[in-house]
Amino acid sequence: MKKLFYIILPLLLVTFSCKKFLDEKSDRSLAIAETLADQQSLLDHYQVLNQADGNAMEMSSTDFYLTDVDFSSRLENERNMYTWQRTNIFLPDLNEWGNNYKAVYRANSVIENLAKIPRTGANASQWDNVNGQASFYRAKYILKSLFVWAPAYDAASAGTDLGVPLREGTDFNVPSVRANVEEGYAQVLADLKLSTRFLPAVAAHVIRPSKAAAFGLLARALLSMRRYNEAFLYADSSLQLKNELMDFNTLNPASALPIPRFNVEVLHDSFFTGVPLSNVRAKTDPQLIALYEPNDLRKVIFFNDNKNGSYGFKGSYEGATTFFGGVAVDEVLLIRAECLARMNKLPEALADLNKLLRNRYKKNTFIDKQSSDQEVVKAMVLTERRKELLMRGLRWADVKRLNKEGAGIAFTRTVKGVTYSLAPNSSEFVLPIPEQVIELSGMPQNP
C-alpha cells in the first residue's frame, strides 16, 4: 500500500493541465501486463482514468456565461461549443471522445488480461477488486459518452435511437459502430452491477472505485433513464455504506478554494478542466445566484464575489480551479430525495433534503422544509439539485431527461448582440461527434 501511494502522490501534487497523451496503440505496457499487480498499475493511471473527464456538457450548459471580451479570446472550437454550433467544436486530435475511449480501451485491456490470470483462493479478493474497477471505468466512460453524443433515454425510442460505440475488446481491426441507446445503457448497467459485486465497500483511496461509488454511479445512470424506483434502491445502497456530509459552517468562506480535496463526501474522485470555465472568465448565471437565500453558506463557499455584480465559481470538490466530475454523497442523497418525492414518499424525501440543507446553512438559521404536496417537494429537490451540483457536468443530462417529462427548459446565450438558443428537446442537445472520428470510422453523424 505504501508503494502505491509513493507512486500516486506525486501525481496528485502537480498542477494538472490538459496534456497530449500517447496513443494507446503504442502503450506496450497494456499488452505485456501479466500479473494482478500489473493490472492494478494500469488502473492507477490517474491521467487516463481520473483527470480526463470531459467538459463538453458543462461548456454547453448555461450555469455560466462569458463576457464578449472573454468569448473573443477563446479558441474557435470553444466559441463554437459555447454557441451550440454543429461543426468544429472539438479539437481534431485531443478531444473528449478520444479521452473517453482511451479509458474504455484501458479498462478492456485489464478485463482481457484478467482472463489469462487464474482466479484462485489466494488471489480471489485482489482479482475481484481489479475486475470491479475495470468494469466501473468502462461503464463510467460509456455513460459519459451517452450523455454527450446520444439523446436522452426514452423507453419508447431507445431501441432505435443512435447511441455510441460499445468497445468491449482491444482489437483495432473490429470497426466502431454506433449501438442504439438501449444497448448502450444495458452495457453500462451490466458493468456497474458487476462492479458492485466485486468492489470493496471502501477503497484504498477515493481515486479508486468502491462499492459505494459504483452504487452511486448506478443511481446516476438510472436517474437519467427516469427509472426512479431503481435509482432509489441504488442510491440507498450507496448511502448505507457512506453518507457523511461536510458542515459548511466549518469551512472558510474567505478562502480562494474553501472546499478540501478528497473531503468526506467524495466517493470517487475525478475531474475535468477547461480554460473558459475558470472563475476568472466564467461568470455564474445571475438567476442561479438569486436562488441562494441570505443564510445559505453555499453563496459564499461556492462563489467568489467579483465586486462588479458578477460571481465566479470556487466551490469545486477538487480544492482547485479544476472541476469535480466524480461521485459524491451530496449527489447521491439528492438522487434518493428526488426518487422518494416521485414515489410520493414525502416525509422521507424531505428528511434527505433537510439533512443536506442543515449542513449548508448558517448554524441555527435553517428551518426544515415541509410540504404535503408532491409537486412542491419534487420542485424543492430539483432546485437544490441545481444549486448543489453545479459545475460538475451534470446539468446537461438533467435538462435532457427533465425535458422528456415536459419541463420545457430552453437554453439561450447572447454574444455580441446575437442571441443563440436551444429549444426544449431539440436535436441539438445531442452534440456532434468529432469530424475526425466520422471520417475515420464512417459511422453516421448526429444531425
Sequence and secondary structure as in RCSB ss.txt:
>XXXX:A:sequence
MKKLFYIILPLLLVTFSCKKFLDEKSDRSLAIAETLADQQSLLDHYQVLNQADGNAMEMSSTDFYLTDVDFSSRL
ENERNMYTWQRTNIFLPDLNEWGNNYKAVYRANSVIENLAKIPRTGANASQWDNVNGQASFYRAKYILKSLFVWA
PAYDAASAGTDLGVPLREGTDFNVPSVRANVEEGYAQVLADLKLSTRFLPAVAAHVIRPSKAAAFGLLARALLSM
RRYNEAFLYADSSLQLKNELMDFNTLNPASALPIPRFNVEVLHDSFFTGVPLSNVRAKTDPQLIALYEPNDLRKV
IFFNDNKNGSYGFKGSYEGATTFFGGVAVDEVLLIRAECLARMNKLPEALADLNKLLRNRYKKNTFIDKQSSDQE
VVKAMVLTERRKELLMRGLRWADVKRLNKEGAGIAFTRTVKGVTYSLAPNSSEFVLPIPEQVIELSGMPQNP
>XXXX:A:secstr
 HHHHHHHHHHHHS         GGG HHHHH  SHHHHHHHHT HHHHTS    HHHHHSSSEE  HHHHHHS 
HHHHHHHTT SSS S SSS HHHHHHHHHHHHHHHHHHHTTS   TTTHHHHHHHHHHHHHHHHHHHHHHHHHHS
    TTTTTTSB      S  TTS     BHHHHHHHHHHHHHHHHHHS SS SSTTS  HHHHHHHHHHHHHHT
T HHHHHHHHHHHHHH      GGGS TTSSS S TT TTEEE  EE  GGGSTTT EE HHHHTTS TTBTHHH
HSEEE SSS EEE   TTSSSSEE SEEHHHHHHHHHHHHHHTT HHHHHHHHHHHHHTTB TTT      S HH
HHHHHHHHHHHHHSTTSS HHHHHHHHHTTT    EEEEETTEEEEE TT GGGS    HHHHHHH      
